[in-house]
Amino acid sequence: MRRDIAALIHIDPEEIGEDDNLADLGLDSMRAMNLVLLWQERGVHLDFARMAERPTLAGWWQLARQRMDAIMEARS
C-alpha cells in the first residue's frame, strides 16, 4: 500500500509515515481513486468515501484489515 501511494505521488515510500495526512503529501482525490481501482483489481475492495475520512496510511490499513477480516469471517 505504501509503495503504491508513493509511486503515485513520486516520493520514496519511506517518506510516508503511518499518520501523515496523504493529501498533505500530494495525494489528491483523483490519484486516491486510481488507488481504489488498482486495489480492486488486486481483490481488495475499499470504500473511497471511508478512505477520505481517514487520509492516512494507518487509517487505510485499518480499513483494509476490516475488509479482509469481514471476508474471512464470511468464508468460515
Backbone as JSON Lines, residues from 0, in Angstrom:
{"i":0,"aa":"M","n":[0.84,-1.17,0.0],"ca":[0.0,0.0,0.0],"c":[0.89,1.25,0.0]}
{"i":1,"aa":"R","n":[1.89,1.24,0.87],"ca":[2.79,2.39,0.95],"c":[3.51,2.61,-0.39]}
{"i":2,"aa":"R","n":[3.96,1.52,-1.0],"ca":[4.65,1.64,-2.3],"c":[3.73,2.19,-3.38]}
{"i":3,"aa":"D","n":[2.51,1.72,-3.4],"ca":[1.56,2.19,-4.41],"c":[1.28,3.68,-4.26]}
{"i":4,"aa":"I","n":[1.1,4.12,-3.03],"ca":[0.85,5.54,-2.77],"c":[2.06,6.36,-3.19]}
{"i":5,"aa":"A","n":[3.23,5.92,-2.75],"ca":[4.47,6.64,-3.06],"c":[4.69,6.77,-4.56]}
{"i":6,"aa":"A","n":[4.39,5.71,-5.29],"ca":[4.58,5.75,-6.75],"c":[3.7,6.82,-7.39]}
{"i":7,"aa":"L","n":[2.49,6.97,-6.9],"ca":[1.58,7.95,-7.47],"c":[1.95,9.39,-7.16]}
{"i":8,"aa":"I","n":[2.58,9.6,-6.01],"ca":[2.93,10.98,-5.64],"c":[4.43,11.24,-5.81]}
{"i":9,"aa":"H","n":[5.11,10.27,-6.39],"ca":[6.52,10.42,-6.78],"c":[7.44,10.76,-5.61]}
{"i":10,"aa":"I","n":[7.28,9.99,-4.53],"ca":[8.2,10.13,-3.41],"c":[8.67,8.74,-3.0]}
{"i":11,"aa":"D","n":[9.7,8.69,-2.18],"ca":[10.2,7.43,-1.65],"c":[9.19,6.89,-0.64]}
{"i":12,"aa":"P","n":[8.89,5.59,-0.68],"ca":[7.93,5.03,0.28],"c":[8.27,5.32,1.74]}
{"i":13,"aa":"E","n":[9.56,5.41,2.04],"ca":[9.97,5.66,3.42],"c":[9.6,7.07,3.9]}
{"i":14,"aa":"E","n":[9.24,7.94,2.97],"ca":[8.85,9.3,3.34],"c":[7.41,9.38,3.83]}
{"i":15,"aa":"I","n":[6.68,8.29,3.72],"ca":[5.28,8.27,4.15],"c":[5.2,7.65,5.54]}
{"i":16,"aa":"G","n":[4.86,8.48,6.51],"ca":[4.67,8.0,7.87],"c":[3.28,7.43,8.05]}
{"i":17,"aa":"E","n":[3.12,6.59,9.04],"ca":[1.83,5.94,9.3],"c":[0.7,6.95,9.49]}
{"i":18,"aa":"D","n":[1.0,8.06,10.13],"ca":[-0.05,9.04,10.46],"c":[0.02,10.32,9.65]}
{"i":19,"aa":"D","n":[0.85,10.33,8.6],"ca":[0.92,11.51,7.73],"c":[-0.39,11.64,6.95]}
{"i":20,"aa":"N","n":[-0.87,12.87,6.83],"ca":[-2.04,13.12,6.01],"c":[-1.6,12.99,4.55]}
{"i":21,"aa":"L","n":[-2.17,12.05,3.84],"ca":[-1.74,11.76,2.47],"c":[-2.03,12.92,1.52]}
{"i":22,"aa":"A","n":[-3.06,13.69,1.8],"ca":[-3.34,14.86,0.97],"c":[-2.22,15.89,1.12]}
{"i":23,"aa":"D","n":[-1.7,16.03,2.33],"ca":[-0.6,16.96,2.57],"c":[0.66,16.53,1.82]}
{"i":24,"aa":"L","n":[0.78,15.25,1.54],"ca":[1.93,14.73,0.8],"c":[1.74,14.81,-0.71]}
{"i":25,"aa":"G","n":[0.55,15.22,-1.14],"ca":[0.31,15.4,-2.56],"c":[-0.67,14.42,-3.19]}
{"i":26,"aa":"L","n":[-1.32,13.59,-2.38],"ca":[-2.28,12.64,-2.93],"c":[-3.63,13.32,-3.05]}
{"i":27,"aa":"D","n":[-4.04,13.62,-4.28],"ca":[-5.34,14.24,-4.5],"c":[-6.4,13.16,-4.7]}
{"i":28,"aa":"S","n":[-7.64,13.59,-4.82],"ca":[-8.75,12.63,-4.9],"c":[-8.7,11.78,-6.16]}
{"i":29,"aa":"M","n":[-8.22,12.33,-7.26],"ca":[-8.14,11.53,-8.49],"c":[-7.12,10.41,-8.34]}
{"i":30,"aa":"R","n":[-5.99,10.71,-7.74],"ca":[-4.98,9.67,-7.51],"c":[-5.48,8.65,-6.5]}
{"i":31,"aa":"A","n":[-6.19,9.11,-5.48],"ca":[-6.75,8.18,-4.5],"c":[-7.75,7.24,-5.16]}
{"i":32,"aa":"M","n":[-8.55,7.75,-6.07],"ca":[-9.5,6.9,-6.79],"c":[-8.75,5.89,-7.65]}
{"i":33,"aa":"N","n":[-7.64,6.29,-8.24],"ca":[-6.82,5.35,-9.01],"c":[-6.32,4.22,-8.11]}
{"i":34,"aa":"L","n":[-5.96,4.56,-6.88],"ca":[-5.53,3.53,-5.94],"c":[-6.67,2.56,-5.63]}
{"i":35,"aa":"V","n":[-7.87,3.11,-5.42],"ca":[-9.04,2.26,-5.15],"c":[-9.23,1.27,-6.3]}
{"i":36,"aa":"L","n":[-9.14,1.76,-7.51],"ca":[-9.31,0.89,-8.68],"c":[-8.2,-0.15,-8.78]}
{"i":37,"aa":"L","n":[-6.97,0.27,-8.54],"ca":[-5.84,-0.65,-8.56],"c":[-6.02,-1.76,-7.53]}
{"i":38,"aa":"W","n":[-6.38,-1.38,-6.32],"ca":[-6.54,-2.36,-5.27],"c":[-7.75,-3.26,-5.51]}
{"i":39,"aa":"Q","n":[-8.79,-2.73,-6.15],"ca":[-9.93,-3.58,-6.52],"c":[-9.49,-4.65,-7.51]}
{"i":40,"aa":"E","n":[-8.64,-4.26,-8.46],"ca":[-8.12,-5.24,-9.41],"c":[-7.33,-6.34,-8.72]}
{"i":41,"aa":"R","n":[-6.74,-6.0,-7.59],"ca":[-5.95,-6.96,-6.81],"c":[-6.81,-7.71,-5.79]}
{"i":42,"aa":"G","n":[-8.1,-7.43,-5.77],"ca":[-9.0,-8.14,-4.89],"c":[-9.29,-7.48,-3.55]}
{"i":43,"aa":"V","n":[-8.8,-6.26,-3.35],"ca":[-9.06,-5.54,-2.1],"c":[-10.01,-4.39,-2.41]}
{"i":44,"aa":"H","n":[-11.25,-4.54,-1.98],"ca":[-12.28,-3.56,-2.28],"c":[-12.47,-2.62,-1.09]}
{"i":45,"aa":"L","n":[-12.02,-1.39,-1.26],"ca":[-12.15,-0.39,-0.22],"c":[-13.12,0.7,-0.66]}
{"i":46,"aa":"D","n":[-13.81,1.27,0.3],"ca":[-14.79,2.31,0.04],"c":[-14.08,3.67,0.01]}
{"i":47,"aa":"F","n":[-14.17,4.34,-1.13],"ca":[-13.49,5.62,-1.31],"c":[-13.92,6.65,-0.27]}
{"i":48,"aa":"A","n":[-15.2,6.71,0.03],"ca":[-15.71,7.69,1.0],"c":[-15.12,7.44,2.38]}
{"i":49,"aa":"R","n":[-15.02,6.2,2.79],"ca":[-14.42,5.87,4.09],"c":[-12.93,6.19,4.09]}
{"i":50,"aa":"M","n":[-12.28,5.98,2.96],"ca":[-10.86,6.31,2.87],"c":[-10.65,7.82,3.02]}
{"i":51,"aa":"A","n":[-11.54,8.6,2.43],"ca":[-11.43,10.05,2.51],"c":[-11.57,10.55,3.95]}
{"i":52,"aa":"E","n":[-12.3,9.81,4.77],"ca":[-12.47,10.17,6.18],"c":[-11.22,9.91,6.99]}
{"i":53,"aa":"R","n":[-10.35,9.02,6.5],"ca":[-9.13,8.62,7.21],"c":[-7.94,8.71,6.27]}
{"i":54,"aa":"P","n":[-7.51,9.89,5.91],"ca":[-6.49,10.03,4.86],"c":[-5.04,9.8,5.33]}
{"i":55,"aa":"T","n":[-4.86,8.71,6.06],"ca":[-3.52,8.33,6.49],"c":[-3.27,6.88,6.13]}
{"i":56,"aa":"L","n":[-2.02,6.51,6.06],"ca":[-1.68,5.12,5.78],"c":[-2.25,4.21,6.87]}
{"i":57,"aa":"A","n":[-2.12,4.62,8.11],"ca":[-2.67,3.82,9.21],"c":[-4.18,3.66,9.09]}
{"i":58,"aa":"G","n":[-4.86,4.73,8.72],"ca":[-6.31,4.66,8.54],"c":[-6.7,3.73,7.42]}
{"i":59,"aa":"W","n":[-5.97,3.79,6.33],"ca":[-6.28,2.92,5.19],"c":[-5.97,1.47,5.49]}
{"i":60,"aa":"W","n":[-4.89,1.22,6.22],"ca":[-4.58,-0.16,6.62],"c":[-5.68,-0.7,7.51]}
{"i":61,"aa":"Q","n":[-6.2,0.13,8.39],"ca":[-7.27,-0.3,9.27],"c":[-8.51,-0.68,8.45]}
{"i":62,"aa":"L","n":[-8.84,0.12,7.45],"ca":[-9.98,-0.2,6.58],"c":[-9.73,-1.5,5.82]}
{"i":63,"aa":"A","n":[-8.53,-1.68,5.32],"ca":[-8.19,-2.9,4.58],"c":[-8.29,-4.12,5.48]}
{"i":64,"aa":"R","n":[-7.78,-4.01,6.71],"ca":[-7.85,-5.13,7.65],"c":[-9.3,-5.46,7.99]}
{"i":65,"aa":"Q","n":[-10.12,-4.43,8.2],"ca":[-11.53,-4.67,8.49],"c":[-12.19,-5.41,7.34]}
{"i":66,"aa":"R","n":[-11.88,-4.98,6.13],"ca":[-12.46,-5.61,4.94],"c":[-12.01,-7.07,4.82]}
{"i":67,"aa":"M","n":[-10.72,-7.3,5.02],"ca":[-10.21,-8.67,4.92],"c":[-10.75,-9.55,6.03]}
{"i":68,"aa":"D","n":[-10.89,-9.0,7.24],"ca":[-11.48,-9.76,8.35],"c":[-12.92,-10.14,8.03]}
{"i":69,"aa":"A","n":[-13.68,-9.22,7.45],"ca":[-15.08,-9.49,7.1],"c":[-15.15,-10.6,6.05]}
{"i":70,"aa":"I","n":[-14.24,-10.57,5.09],"ca":[-14.22,-11.61,4.05],"c":[-13.89,-12.96,4.67]}
{"i":71,"aa":"M","n":[-12.91,-13.0,5.54],"ca":[-12.52,-14.27,6.17],"c":[-13.64,-14.8,7.05]}
{"i":72,"aa":"E","n":[-14.32,-13.91,7.75],"ca":[-15.43,-14.33,8.61],"c":[-16.57,-14.89,7.77]}
{"i":73,"aa":"A","n":[-16.84,-14.28,6.64],"ca":[-17.92,-14.75,5.76],"c":[-17.6,-16.13,5.18]}
{"i":74,"aa":"R","n":[-16.33,-16.42,5.02],"ca":[-15.92,-17.71,4.46],"c":[-15.96,-18.83,5.47]}
{"i":75,"aa":"S","n":[-15.95,-18.48,6.78],"ca":[-15.92,-19.54,7.78],"c":[-17.28,-20.05,8.14]}
